[in-house]
Amino acid sequence: MKIKEIKIEDLKPEKFIEEKIQEISSEVGKGLAINALSGGVDSSTVTMLGHRALGNRLKTYFIDNGLMREKEPEYVVSLFRDLGVKVELIDAKRSFFQALKGITDPEQKREAITQTFYKEIFGKLVKQTGAKYLLQGTNYTDVEETVAGIKRQHNVLDQLGIDTQKRFGYKVIEPLIQLRKSAIREVAKALGLPEEIYKRIPFPGPGLATRVIGEVTPENIDIVRKATKIVEEELKNTKAFIYFPVLHKDKVTGIRNNQREFGFQIEIRCWDSKEGKTGEPTQIPYEILKKLAQRITTEVSGVVSVTYNITTKPPSTIEVI
Ligand code: XMP
């Protein structure tokens, strides 16, 4: 790859921050830049870097694509408000669900999200604000997996030969592209972001859509969102790299109140991993697994089956699509 990784052992966070602030300032000049904050470690770090470099010449948006976790938009906006960063909330739920309608193929789902995000939503914001630059938190692992053709990460454009200037009318700046997740956490900490952000489990840009097998609809997202809340509550003490539920496409026969119930199946994944490149299933105590199954089947309407995935990456990947 033409991009060179900065390994965590070689990273000097303060120096890195100074350099990136310089680079962003000189590239954007007196112009305007925009960025999307999702509340994940990467986009939070980029938002702070951009804020330090550009002040109010960086316009930060939280795009509510309808694929976020429960109460996430309000949580992220208020957390950044407390840090002195103004974030504007954009309700784009309809556009994303419309674009995802009828699509079941994993890569097509990713493509639909990418197009809606960069062309429809950002294209419009760029025109409205007059910004010429988009700042985003693409990391080294995102690029590596996309270039290897494993999974097209939603935010990788340049490395796929996509000229954003020509195609969408703005240039993309990616200050974190040489870092992996653990190095980004160090930068986030050095930038003064709170622990609840720099220690946060990863959350993919395409959001809960990566956790629905088959068509993504508001109803399916609602099921997986409710299950996500339970899984995050029950597994936060595992200290695993990431944990989440997946909604399967096929229904299975269950029984409730002595009656047959043809219902949904949820798969739980919980990974021990350093950078997300490889992974091992976390050895979760059986009592916790039992509690997860019990809570999900009673609190999430229509779910009659819960399983725990015990595969390693490879041959699995961390997310299902
Ligand atoms: P995979 O599924 O590729 O996941 O084994 C590796 C890490 O990347 C996250 N992931 C994504 N992050 N956009 C993102 O920002 C994406 O499209 C995307 N797909 C996967 C995943 O959560 C894990 O941490």
py3Dmol code that shows the C-alpha trace and the ligand (Angstrom):
import py3Dmol

protein = """\
ATOM      1  CA  MET A   1       0.000   0.000   0.000  1.00  0.00           C
ATOM      2  CA  LYS A   2       1.209   3.502  -0.739  1.00  0.00           C
ATOM      3  CA  ILE A   3       0.165   4.705   2.724  1.00  0.00           C
ATOM      4  CA  LYS A   4       2.673   3.999   5.474  1.00  0.00           C
ATOM      5  CA  GLU A   5       1.407   2.899   8.873  1.00  0.00           C
ATOM      6  CA  ILE A   6       2.523   4.756  12.005  1.00  0.00           C
ATOM      7  CA  LYS A   7       2.787   1.968  14.573  1.00  0.00           C
ATOM      8  CA  ILE A   8       1.550   2.655  18.080  1.00  0.00           C
ATOM      9  CA  GLU A   9       5.070   2.224  19.494  1.00  0.00           C
ATOM     10  CA  ASP A  10       6.340   4.951  17.139  1.00  0.00           C
ATOM     11  CA  LEU A  11       3.472   7.354  17.774  1.00  0.00           C
ATOM     12  CA  LYS A  12       4.057  10.529  19.739  1.00  0.00           C
ATOM     13  CA  PRO A  13       0.480  11.718  20.193  1.00  0.00           C
ATOM     14  CA  GLU A  14       1.268  15.373  21.010  1.00  0.00           C
ATOM     15  CA  LYS A  15       3.607  15.718  18.041  1.00  0.00           C
ATOM     16  CA  PHE A  16       1.135  13.922  15.776  1.00  0.00           C
ATOM     17  CA  ILE A  17      -1.623  16.322  16.865  1.00  0.00           C
ATOM     18  CA  GLU A  18       0.545  19.396  16.186  1.00  0.00           C
ATOM     19  CA  GLU A  19       1.487  18.107  12.740  1.00  0.00           C
ATOM     20  CA  LYS A  20      -2.070  17.272  11.761  1.00  0.00           C
ATOM     21  CA  ILE A  21      -3.381  20.634  12.949  1.00  0.00           C
ATOM     22  CA  GLN A  22      -0.745  22.292  10.753  1.00  0.00           C
ATOM     23  CA  GLU A  23      -1.593  20.128   7.758  1.00  0.00           C
ATOM     24  CA  ILE A  24      -5.332  20.716   8.043  1.00  0.00           C
ATOM     25  CA  SER A  25      -4.875  24.479   8.465  1.00  0.00           C
ATOM     26  CA  SER A  26      -2.584  24.834   5.488  1.00  0.00           C
ATOM     27  CA  GLU A  27      -4.702  22.616   3.231  1.00  0.00           C
ATOM     28  CA  VAL A  28      -8.019  24.307   4.012  1.00  0.00           C
ATOM     29  CA  GLY A  29      -6.468  27.792   4.089  1.00  0.00           C
ATOM     30  CA  LYS A  30      -9.141  30.407   4.664  1.00  0.00           C
ATOM     31  CA  GLY A  31     -11.896  28.134   3.363  1.00  0.00           C
ATOM     32  CA  LEU A  32     -14.508  26.009   5.043  1.00  0.00           C
ATOM     33  CA  ALA A  33     -14.459  22.311   5.813  1.00  0.00           C
ATOM     34  CA  ILE A  34     -17.239  20.021   6.940  1.00  0.00           C
ATOM     35  CA  ASN A  35     -17.254  16.688   8.700  1.00  0.00           C
ATOM     36  CA  ALA A  36     -19.641  14.066   9.958  1.00  0.00           C
ATOM     37  CA  LEU A  37     -19.421  13.001  13.550  1.00  0.00           C
ATOM     38  CA  SER A  38     -20.853   9.581  14.412  1.00  0.00           C
ATOM     39  CA  GLY A  39     -19.628   9.443  18.014  1.00  0.00           C
ATOM     40  CA  GLY A  40     -17.175   6.631  17.296  1.00  0.00           C
ATOM     41  CA  VAL A  41     -13.525   7.032  18.297  1.00  0.00           C
ATOM     42  CA  ASP A  42     -12.309   7.869  14.776  1.00  0.00           C
ATOM     43  CA  SER A  43     -14.821  10.550  13.860  1.00  0.00           C
ATOM     44  CA  SER A  44     -14.637  12.053  17.365  1.00  0.00           C
ATOM     45  CA  THR A  45     -10.858  12.350  17.054  1.00  0.00           C
ATOM     46  CA  VAL A  46     -11.101  13.958  13.624  1.00  0.00           C
ATOM     47  CA  THR A  47     -13.722  16.394  14.886  1.00  0.00           C
ATOM     48  CA  MET A  48     -11.428  17.551  17.699  1.00  0.00           C
ATOM     49  CA  LEU A  49      -8.417  17.840  15.382  1.00  0.00           C
ATOM     50  CA  GLY A  50     -10.465  19.826  12.869  1.00  0.00           C
ATOM     51  CA  HIS A  51     -11.937  21.988  15.600  1.00  0.00           C
ATOM     52  CA  ARG A  52      -8.461  22.834  16.894  1.00  0.00           C
ATOM     53  CA  ALA A  53      -7.185  23.548  13.397  1.00  0.00           C
ATOM     54  CA  LEU A  54     -10.125  25.500  12.013  1.00  0.00           C
ATOM     55  CA  GLY A  55     -12.362  26.600  14.882  1.00  0.00           C
ATOM     56  CA  ASN A  56     -15.728  27.647  13.520  1.00  0.00           C
ATOM     57  CA  ARG A  57     -14.558  27.192   9.924  1.00  0.00           C
ATOM     58  CA  LEU A  58     -15.233  23.509  10.496  1.00  0.00           C
ATOM     59  CA  LYS A  59     -18.933  22.669  10.312  1.00  0.00           C
ATOM     60  CA  THR A  60     -19.656  19.424  12.094  1.00  0.00           C
ATOM     61  CA  TYR A  61     -22.798  17.421  11.384  1.00  0.00           C
ATOM     62  CA  PHE A  62     -24.299  14.372  12.974  1.00  0.00           C
ATOM     63  CA  ILE A  63     -26.116  12.610  10.143  1.00  0.00           C
ATOM     64  CA  ASP A  64     -29.000  10.693  11.632  1.00  0.00           C
ATOM     65  CA  ASN A  65     -29.207   7.944   9.030  1.00  0.00           C
ATOM     66  CA  GLY A  66     -31.750   5.998  11.085  1.00  0.00           C
ATOM     67  CA  LEU A  67     -29.120   3.289  11.589  1.00  0.00           C
ATOM     68  CA  MET A  68     -27.733   4.517  14.900  1.00  0.00           C
ATOM     69  CA  ARG A  69     -27.983   3.086  18.384  1.00  0.00           C
ATOM     70  CA  GLU A  70     -30.701   4.188  20.794  1.00  0.00           C
ATOM     71  CA  LYS A  71     -30.500   7.878  21.830  1.00  0.00           C
ATOM     72  CA  GLU A  72     -27.132   8.152  20.064  1.00  0.00           C
ATOM     73  CA  PRO A  73     -27.781  11.415  18.155  1.00  0.00           C
ATOM     74  CA  GLU A  74     -28.789  13.330  21.304  1.00  0.00           C
ATOM     75  CA  TYR A  75     -25.959  11.775  23.338  1.00  0.00           C
ATOM     76  CA  VAL A  76     -23.214  12.688  20.869  1.00  0.00           C
ATOM     77  CA  VAL A  77     -24.487  16.201  20.189  1.00  0.00           C
ATOM     78  CA  SER A  78     -24.696  17.028  23.896  1.00  0.00           C
ATOM     79  CA  LEU A  79     -21.314  15.466  24.736  1.00  0.00           C
ATOM     80  CA  PHE A  80     -19.584  17.603  22.101  1.00  0.00           C
ATOM     81  CA  ARG A  81     -21.551  20.677  23.118  1.00  0.00           C
ATOM     82  CA  ASP A  82     -19.992  20.245  26.578  1.00  0.00           C
ATOM     83  CA  LEU A  83     -16.556  20.146  24.904  1.00  0.00           C
ATOM     84  CA  GLY A  84     -17.279  23.424  23.130  1.00  0.00           C
ATOM     85  CA  VAL A  85     -17.972  21.928  19.691  1.00  0.00           C
ATOM     86  CA  LYS A  86     -21.221  22.796  17.967  1.00  0.00           C
ATOM     87  CA  VAL A  87     -22.741  19.838  16.121  1.00  0.00           C
ATOM     88  CA  GLU A  88     -25.737  20.161  13.852  1.00  0.00           C
ATOM     89  CA  LEU A  89     -28.129  17.243  13.679  1.00  0.00           C
ATOM     90  CA  ILE A  90     -29.373  16.312  10.186  1.00  0.00           C
ATOM     91  CA  ASP A  91     -32.370  14.037   9.910  1.00  0.00           C
ATOM     92  CA  ALA A  92     -31.609  11.857   6.881  1.00  0.00           C
ATOM     93  CA  LYS A  93     -33.494   8.733   7.937  1.00  0.00           C
ATOM     94  CA  ARG A  94     -35.827   8.723   4.962  1.00  0.00           C
ATOM     95  CA  SER A  95     -33.068   9.017   2.375  1.00  0.00           C
ATOM     96  CA  PHE A  96     -31.138   6.063   3.780  1.00  0.00           C
ATOM     97  CA  PHE A  97     -34.123   3.743   4.156  1.00  0.00           C
ATOM     98  CA  GLN A  98     -35.249   4.657   0.666  1.00  0.00           C
ATOM     99  CA  ALA A  99     -31.800   3.839  -0.737  1.00  0.00           C
ATOM    100  CA  LEU A 100     -31.683   0.520   1.136  1.00  0.00           C
ATOM    101  CA  LYS A 101     -35.126  -0.601   0.064  1.00  0.00           C
ATOM    102  CA  GLY A 102     -35.186  -4.059  -1.495  1.00  0.00           C
ATOM    103  CA  ILE A 103     -31.400  -4.594  -1.313  1.00  0.00           C
ATOM    104  CA  THR A 104     -30.109  -7.808   0.249  1.00  0.00           C
ATOM    105  CA  ASP A 105     -26.585  -8.140  -1.148  1.00  0.00           C
ATOM    106  CA  PRO A 106     -23.959  -7.035   1.444  1.00  0.00           C
ATOM    107  CA  GLU A 107     -21.767  -5.018  -0.907  1.00  0.00           C
ATOM    108  CA  GLN A 108     -24.780  -3.389  -2.555  1.00  0.00           C
ATOM    109  CA  LYS A 109     -26.019  -2.330   0.874  1.00  0.00           C
ATOM    110  CA  ARG A 110     -22.632  -0.769   1.598  1.00  0.00           C
ATOM    111  CA  GLU A 111     -22.655   0.954  -1.790  1.00  0.00           C
ATOM    112  CA  ALA A 112     -26.164   2.350  -1.222  1.00  0.00           C
ATOM    113  CA  ILE A 113     -25.071   3.819   2.112  1.00  0.00           C
ATOM    114  CA  THR A 114     -21.888   5.262   0.610  1.00  0.00           C
ATOM    115  CA  GLN A 115     -23.760   6.923  -2.255  1.00  0.00           C
ATOM    116  CA  THR A 116     -26.483   8.350  -0.028  1.00  0.00           C
ATOM    117  CA  PHE A 117     -23.944   9.661   2.435  1.00  0.00           C
ATOM    118  CA  TYR A 118     -21.414  11.230   0.075  1.00  0.00           C
ATOM    119  CA  LYS A 119     -23.559  12.264  -2.832  1.00  0.00           C
ATOM    120  CA  GLU A 120     -27.021  13.016  -1.578  1.00  0.00           C
ATOM    121  CA  ILE A 121     -26.443  14.206   1.990  1.00  0.00           C
ATOM    122  CA  PHE A 122     -22.941  15.640   1.827  1.00  0.00           C
ATOM    123  CA  GLY A 123     -23.322  16.895  -1.712  1.00  0.00           C
ATOM    124  CA  LYS A 124     -26.213  19.033  -0.475  1.00  0.00           C
ATOM    125  CA  LEU A 125     -24.421  20.234   2.666  1.00  0.00           C
ATOM    126  CA  VAL A 126     -21.351  21.164   0.682  1.00  0.00           C
ATOM    127  CA  LYS A 127     -23.443  23.250  -1.704  1.00  0.00           C
ATOM    128  CA  GLN A 128     -25.291  24.937   1.146  1.00  0.00           C
ATOM    129  CA  THR A 129     -22.173  25.795   3.145  1.00  0.00           C
ATOM    130  CA  GLY A 130     -19.746  26.437   0.289  1.00  0.00           C
ATOM    131  CA  ALA A 131     -17.230  24.043   1.875  1.00  0.00           C
ATOM    132  CA  LYS A 132     -14.519  22.615  -0.343  1.00  0.00           C
ATOM    133  CA  TYR A 133     -13.207  19.987   2.042  1.00  0.00           C
ATOM    134  CA  LEU A 134     -14.576  17.006   3.899  1.00  0.00           C
ATOM    135  CA  LEU A 135     -12.620  15.842   6.910  1.00  0.00           C
ATOM    136  CA  GLN A 136     -13.033  12.172   7.788  1.00  0.00           C
ATOM    137  CA  GLY A 137     -11.612   9.525  10.086  1.00  0.00           C
ATOM    138  CA  THR A 138     -10.651   6.735   7.696  1.00  0.00           C
ATOM    139  CA  ASN A 139      -8.092   4.533   9.449  1.00  0.00           C
ATOM    140  CA  TYR A 140      -5.321   2.238   8.251  1.00  0.00           C
ATOM    141  CA  THR A 141      -7.298  -0.987   8.769  1.00  0.00           C
ATOM    142  CA  ASP A 142     -10.257   0.383   6.756  1.00  0.00           C
ATOM    143  CA  VAL A 143      -7.983   0.980   3.787  1.00  0.00           C
ATOM    144  CA  GLU A 144      -6.169  -2.317   4.121  1.00  0.00           C
ATOM    145  CA  GLU A 145      -9.361  -4.402   4.069  1.00  0.00           C
ATOM    146  CA  THR A 146     -10.898  -2.454   1.227  1.00  0.00           C
ATOM    147  CA  VAL A 147      -7.792  -2.595  -0.934  1.00  0.00           C
ATOM    148  CA  ALA A 148      -7.507  -6.332  -0.251  1.00  0.00           C
ATOM    149  CA  GLY A 149     -11.070  -6.645  -1.557  1.00  0.00           C
ATOM    150  CA  ILE A 150     -12.355  -8.210   1.678  1.00  0.00           C
ATOM    151  CA  LYS A 151     -14.928  -5.639   2.572  1.00  0.00           C
ATOM    152  CA  ARG A 152     -15.595  -2.260   1.087  1.00  0.00           C
ATOM    153  CA  GLN A 153     -15.460   0.021   4.115  1.00  0.00           C
ATOM    154  CA  HIS A 154     -18.004   2.770   3.618  1.00  0.00           C
ATOM    155  CA  ASN A 155     -15.498   5.591   3.954  1.00  0.00           C
ATOM    156  CA  VAL A 156     -12.713   4.455   1.632  1.00  0.00           C
ATOM    157  CA  LEU A 157     -12.812   6.390  -1.631  1.00  0.00           C
ATOM    158  CA  ASP A 158      -9.448   7.584  -2.898  1.00  0.00           C
ATOM    159  CA  GLN A 159      -7.830   4.157  -2.618  1.00  0.00           C
ATOM    160  CA  LEU A 160     -10.573   2.768  -4.827  1.00  0.00           C
ATOM    161  CA  GLY A 161      -9.735   5.342  -7.471  1.00  0.00           C
ATOM    162  CA  ILE A 162     -12.751   7.516  -6.667  1.00  0.00           C
ATOM    163  CA  ASP A 163     -11.939  11.153  -7.371  1.00  0.00           C
ATOM    164  CA  THR A 164     -14.192  12.889  -4.833  1.00  0.00           C
ATOM    165  CA  GLN A 165     -13.480  16.294  -6.343  1.00  0.00           C
ATOM    166  CA  LYS A 166     -14.872  15.181  -9.700  1.00  0.00           C
ATOM    167  CA  ARG A 167     -17.588  12.928  -8.428  1.00  0.00           C
ATOM    168  CA  PHE A 168     -18.955  14.794  -5.425  1.00  0.00           C
ATOM    169  CA  GLY A 169     -17.438  18.283  -5.706  1.00  0.00           C
ATOM    170  CA  TYR A 170     -15.209  18.303  -2.621  1.00  0.00           C
ATOM    171  CA  LYS A 171     -11.831  17.064  -1.487  1.00  0.00           C
ATOM    172  CA  VAL A 172     -11.483  14.526   1.324  1.00  0.00           C
ATOM    173  CA  ILE A 173      -8.857  15.031   4.061  1.00  0.00           C
ATOM    174  CA  GLU A 174      -8.022  11.950   6.166  1.00  0.00           C
ATOM    175  CA  PRO A 175      -5.712  12.796   9.074  1.00  0.00           C
ATOM    176  CA  LEU A 176      -5.913   9.339  10.721  1.00  0.00           C
ATOM    177  CA  ILE A 177      -5.219   7.214   7.682  1.00  0.00           C
ATOM    178  CA  GLN A 178      -1.805   6.051   8.941  1.00  0.00           C
ATOM    179  CA  LEU A 179      -3.129   4.877  12.313  1.00  0.00           C
ATOM    180  CA  ARG A 180      -4.873   1.790  13.583  1.00  0.00           C
ATOM    181  CA  LYS A 181      -7.580   1.919  16.214  1.00  0.00           C
ATOM    182  CA  SER A 182      -5.400   1.606  19.323  1.00  0.00           C
ATOM    183  CA  ALA A 183      -3.155   4.449  18.127  1.00  0.00           C
ATOM    184  CA  ILE A 184      -6.240   6.588  17.422  1.00  0.00           C
ATOM    185  CA  ARG A 185      -7.385   5.998  21.007  1.00  0.00           C
ATOM    186  CA  GLU A 186      -4.041   7.464  22.195  1.00  0.00           C
ATOM    187  CA  VAL A 187      -4.532  10.543  20.028  1.00  0.00           C
ATOM    188  CA  ALA A 188      -8.119  10.917  21.278  1.00  0.00           C
ATOM    189  CA  LYS A 189      -6.916  10.806  24.867  1.00  0.00           C
ATOM    190  CA  ALA A 190      -4.163  13.358  24.191  1.00  0.00           C
ATOM    191  CA  LEU A 191      -6.765  15.641  22.585  1.00  0.00           C
ATOM    192  CA  GLY A 192      -8.635  15.697  25.886  1.00  0.00           C
ATOM    193  CA  LEU A 193     -11.627  13.646  24.760  1.00  0.00           C
ATOM    194  CA  PRO A 194     -13.351  11.915  27.691  1.00  0.00           C
ATOM    195  CA  GLU A 195     -12.728   8.254  28.513  1.00  0.00           C
ATOM    196  CA  GLU A 196     -16.277   7.336  27.459  1.00  0.00           C
ATOM    197  CA  ILE A 197     -15.191   8.320  23.942  1.00  0.00           C
ATOM    198  CA  TYR A 198     -11.585   7.131  23.682  1.00  0.00           C
ATOM    199  CA  LYS A 199     -12.401   3.776  25.243  1.00  0.00           C
ATOM    200  CA  ARG A 200     -15.606   3.313  23.279  1.00  0.00           C
ATOM    201  CA  ILE A 201     -16.104   0.053  21.372  1.00  0.00           C
ATOM    202  CA  PRO A 202     -15.938   0.526  17.592  1.00  0.00           C
ATOM    203  CA  PHE A 203     -19.161   1.219  15.755  1.00  0.00           C
ATOM    204  CA  PRO A 204     -19.125   0.945  11.971  1.00  0.00           C
ATOM    205  CA  GLY A 205     -20.049   3.915   9.813  1.00  0.00           C
ATOM    206  CA  PRO A 206     -22.946   2.098   8.096  1.00  0.00           C
ATOM    207  CA  GLY A 207     -24.279   1.541  11.606  1.00  0.00           C
ATOM    208  CA  LEU A 208     -26.845  -1.084  12.444  1.00  0.00           C
ATOM    209  CA  ALA A 209     -27.262  -1.849   8.724  1.00  0.00           C
ATOM    210  CA  THR A 210     -24.109  -3.975   9.022  1.00  0.00           C
ATOM    211  CA  ARG A 211     -25.982  -6.059  11.586  1.00  0.00           C
ATOM    212  CA  VAL A 212     -29.064  -6.961   9.597  1.00  0.00           C
ATOM    213  CA  ILE A 213     -28.796  -9.922   7.239  1.00  0.00           C
ATOM    214  CA  GLY A 214     -31.068  -9.313   4.278  1.00  0.00           C
ATOM    215  CA  GLU A 215     -33.135  -6.203   3.655  1.00  0.00           C
ATOM    216  CA  VAL A 216     -32.654  -3.229   5.982  1.00  0.00           C
ATOM    217  CA  THR A 217     -36.021  -1.776   6.989  1.00  0.00           C
ATOM    218  CA  PRO A 218     -37.023   0.535   9.860  1.00  0.00           C
ATOM    219  CA  GLU A 219     -38.702  -2.468  11.516  1.00  0.00           C
ATOM    220  CA  ASN A 220     -35.564  -4.670  11.303  1.00  0.00           C
ATOM    221  CA  ILE A 221     -33.378  -1.848  12.559  1.00  0.00           C
ATOM    222  CA  ASP A 222     -35.715  -1.348  15.485  1.00  0.00           C
ATOM    223  CA  ILE A 223     -35.299  -5.002  16.522  1.00  0.00           C
ATOM    224  CA  VAL A 224     -31.516  -4.921  16.265  1.00  0.00           C
ATOM    225  CA  ARG A 225     -31.386  -1.552  18.062  1.00  0.00           C
ATOM    226  CA  LYS A 226     -33.296  -2.913  21.056  1.00  0.00           C
ATOM    227  CA  ALA A 227     -31.089  -6.012  21.148  1.00  0.00           C
ATOM    228  CA  THR A 228     -27.961  -3.812  20.894  1.00  0.00           C
ATOM    229  CA  LYS A 229     -28.892  -1.940  24.043  1.00  0.00           C
ATOM    230  CA  ILE A 230     -29.204  -5.217  25.959  1.00  0.00           C
ATOM    231  CA  VAL A 231     -25.993  -6.716  24.548  1.00  0.00           C
ATOM    232  CA  GLU A 232     -23.988  -3.558  25.331  1.00  0.00           C
ATOM    233  CA  GLU A 233     -25.356  -3.447  28.885  1.00  0.00           C
ATOM    234  CA  GLU A 234     -24.645  -7.098  29.593  1.00  0.00           C
ATOM    235  CA  LEU A 235     -21.221  -7.355  27.937  1.00  0.00           C
ATOM    236  CA  LYS A 236     -19.582  -4.060  28.867  1.00  0.00           C
ATOM    237  CA  ASN A 237     -17.628  -5.702  31.686  1.00  0.00           C
ATOM    238  CA  THR A 238     -16.043  -8.257  29.363  1.00  0.00           C
ATOM    239  CA  LYS A 239     -13.580  -5.601  28.148  1.00  0.00           C
ATOM    240  CA  ALA A 240     -13.874  -7.220  24.712  1.00  0.00           C
ATOM    241  CA  PHE A 241     -12.887  -5.288  21.556  1.00  0.00           C
ATOM    242  CA  ILE A 242     -16.472  -5.203  20.262  1.00  0.00           C
ATOM    243  CA  TYR A 243     -19.837  -6.876  20.948  1.00  0.00           C
ATOM    244  CA  PHE A 244     -23.164  -6.676  19.156  1.00  0.00           C
ATOM    245  CA  PRO A 245     -26.228  -8.596  18.016  1.00  0.00           C
ATOM    246  CA  VAL A 246     -27.119  -9.538  14.453  1.00  0.00           C
ATOM    247  CA  LEU A 247     -30.622 -10.037  13.118  1.00  0.00           C
ATOM    248  CA  HIS A 248     -30.981 -13.029  10.812  1.00  0.00           C
ATOM    249  CA  LYS A 249     -33.109 -13.076   7.709  1.00  0.00           C
ATOM    250  CA  ASP A 250     -34.812 -16.413   8.260  1.00  0.00           C
ATOM    251  CA  LYS A 251     -37.421 -16.903  10.914  1.00  0.00           C
ATOM    252  CA  VAL A 252     -37.576 -20.027  13.051  1.00  0.00           C
ATOM    253  CA  THR A 253     -40.285 -21.841  14.985  1.00  0.00           C
ATOM    254  CA  GLY A 254     -40.566 -20.957  18.641  1.00  0.00           C
ATOM    255  CA  ILE A 255     -43.122 -21.437  21.366  1.00  0.00           C
ATOM    256  CA  ARG A 256     -44.590 -18.854  23.709  1.00  0.00           C
ATOM    257  CA  ASN A 257     -47.533 -19.193  26.066  1.00  0.00           C
ATOM    258  CA  ASN A 258     -48.098 -22.702  24.714  1.00  0.00           C
ATOM    259  CA  GLN A 259     -48.532 -21.339  21.233  1.00  0.00           C
ATOM    260  CA  ARG A 260     -46.399 -21.682  18.160  1.00  0.00           C
ATOM    261  CA  GLU A 261     -44.509 -18.471  17.358  1.00  0.00           C
ATOM    262  CA  PHE A 262     -42.627 -18.213  14.086  1.00  0.00           C
ATOM    263  CA  GLY A 263     -40.098 -15.611  15.162  1.00  0.00           C
ATOM    264  CA  PHE A 264     -36.757 -13.862  14.666  1.00  0.00           C
ATOM    265  CA  GLN A 265     -33.310 -15.172  15.461  1.00  0.00           C
ATOM    266  CA  ILE A 266     -30.592 -13.011  16.952  1.00  0.00           C
ATOM    267  CA  GLU A 267     -26.933 -13.970  16.830  1.00  0.00           C
ATOM    268  CA  ILE A 268     -24.551 -12.427  19.349  1.00  0.00           C
ATOM    269  CA  ARG A 269     -20.938 -11.731  18.471  1.00  0.00           C
ATOM    270  CA  CYS A 270     -18.291 -10.677  20.981  1.00  0.00           C
ATOM    271  CA  TRP A 271     -14.674 -10.395  19.848  1.00  0.00           C
ATOM    272  CA  ASP A 272     -11.291 -10.256  21.509  1.00  0.00           C
ATOM    273  CA  SER A 273      -9.064  -8.410  19.083  1.00  0.00           C
ATOM    274  CA  LYS A 274      -6.331  -5.805  19.057  1.00  0.00           C
ATOM    275  CA  GLU A 275      -7.026  -3.915  15.882  1.00  0.00           C
ATOM    276  CA  GLY A 276      -9.963  -5.717  14.338  1.00  0.00           C
ATOM    277  CA  LYS A 277      -7.700  -7.394  11.803  1.00  0.00           C
ATOM    278  CA  THR A 278      -8.005 -10.815  13.388  1.00  0.00           C
ATOM    279  CA  GLY A 279     -10.281 -11.899  16.205  1.00  0.00           C
ATOM    280  CA  GLU A 280     -11.197 -14.590  18.712  1.00  0.00           C
ATOM    281  CA  PRO A 281     -14.608 -15.096  20.279  1.00  0.00           C
ATOM    282  CA  THR A 282     -14.587 -13.932  23.902  1.00  0.00           C
ATOM    283  CA  GLN A 283     -15.059 -16.738  26.423  1.00  0.00           C
ATOM    284  CA  ILE A 284     -18.217 -15.455  28.020  1.00  0.00           C
ATOM    285  CA  PRO A 285     -19.418 -17.140  31.222  1.00  0.00           C
ATOM    286  CA  TYR A 286     -22.436 -19.307  30.518  1.00  0.00           C
ATOM    287  CA  GLU A 287     -24.547 -17.450  33.088  1.00  0.00           C
ATOM    288  CA  ILE A 288     -24.130 -14.219  31.110  1.00  0.00           C
ATOM    289  CA  LEU A 289     -25.048 -15.930  27.850  1.00  0.00           C
ATOM    290  CA  LYS A 290     -28.170 -17.336  29.507  1.00  0.00           C
ATOM    291  CA  LYS A 291     -29.127 -13.913  30.795  1.00  0.00           C
ATOM    292  CA  LEU A 292     -28.659 -12.413  27.323  1.00  0.00           C
ATOM    293  CA  ALA A 293     -30.952 -15.009  25.768  1.00  0.00           C
ATOM    294  CA  GLN A 294     -33.530 -14.528  28.483  1.00  0.00           C
ATOM    295  CA  ARG A 295     -33.532 -10.712  28.224  1.00  0.00           C
ATOM    296  CA  ILE A 296     -33.559 -10.584  24.427  1.00  0.00           C
ATOM    297  CA  THR A 297     -36.403 -13.086  24.062  1.00  0.00           C
ATOM    298  CA  THR A 298     -38.535 -11.259  26.620  1.00  0.00           C
ATOM    299  CA  GLU A 299     -37.634  -7.616  25.922  1.00  0.00           C
ATOM    300  CA  VAL A 300     -37.400  -7.653  22.122  1.00  0.00           C
ATOM    301  CA  SER A 301     -40.744  -8.495  20.690  1.00  0.00           C
ATOM    302  CA  GLY A 302     -40.833 -11.365  18.176  1.00  0.00           C
ATOM    303  CA  VAL A 303     -37.412 -12.886  18.966  1.00  0.00           C
ATOM    304  CA  VAL A 304     -37.554 -16.622  19.768  1.00  0.00           C
ATOM    305  CA  SER A 305     -33.941 -17.699  19.264  1.00  0.00           C
ATOM    306  CA  VAL A 306     -30.563 -16.375  20.448  1.00  0.00           C
ATOM    307  CA  THR A 307     -27.190 -17.872  19.516  1.00  0.00           C
ATOM    308  CA  TYR A 308     -23.551 -17.032  20.310  1.00  0.00           C
ATOM    309  CA  ASN A 309     -21.019 -17.113  17.480  1.00  0.00           C
ATOM    310  CA  ILE A 310     -17.832 -19.048  18.303  1.00  0.00           C
ATOM    311  CA  THR A 311     -15.885 -18.552  15.059  1.00  0.00           C
ATOM    312  CA  THR A 312     -12.513 -16.844  14.747  1.00  0.00           C
ATOM    313  CA  LYS A 313     -11.588 -14.121  12.205  1.00  0.00           C
ATOM    314  CA  PRO A 314     -10.479 -15.456   9.739  1.00  0.00           C
ATOM    315  CA  PRO A 315     -12.446 -17.160   8.273  1.00  0.00           C
ATOM    316  CA  SER A 316     -15.230 -15.025   9.732  1.00  0.00           C
ATOM    317  CA  THR A 317     -15.120 -11.238   9.676  1.00  0.00           C
ATOM    318  CA  ILE A 318     -16.137  -9.146  12.686  1.00  0.00           C
ATOM    319  CA  GLU A 319     -19.339  -7.726  11.232  1.00  0.00           C
ATOM    320  CA  VAL A 320     -21.707  -9.911   9.196  1.00  0.00           C
ATOM    321  CA  ILE A 321     -21.911  -7.911   5.996  1.00  0.00           C
TER     322      ILE A 321
END
"""
ligand_1 = """\
24
XMP
P -14.662 -6.506 9.798
O -16.122 -6.754 9.752
O -14.117 -5.944 8.522
O -14.463 -5.379 10.885
O -13.887 -7.721 10.252
C -13.222 -4.832 11.311
C -13.536 -3.564 12.105
O -14.050 -2.554 11.223
C -15.371 -2.169 11.594
N -16.118 -1.975 10.341
C -16.352 -0.762 9.793
N -16.054 0.479 10.228
N -17.044 1.382 8.291
C -16.433 1.557 9.485
O -16.220 2.697 9.883
C -17.374 0.193 7.774
O -17.936 0.104 6.689
C -17.016 -0.940 8.587
N -17.177 -2.301 8.418
C -16.612 -2.893 9.511
C -15.900 -3.305 12.460
O -16.873 -2.856 13.383
C -14.626 -3.753 13.167
O -14.327 -2.940 14.269
"""
view = py3Dmol.view(width=600, height=400)
view.addModel(protein, "pdb")
view.setStyle({"model": 0}, {"cartoon": {"style": "trace"}})
view.addModel(ligand_1, "xyz")
view.setStyle({"model": 1}, {"stick": {}})
view.zoomTo()
view.show()
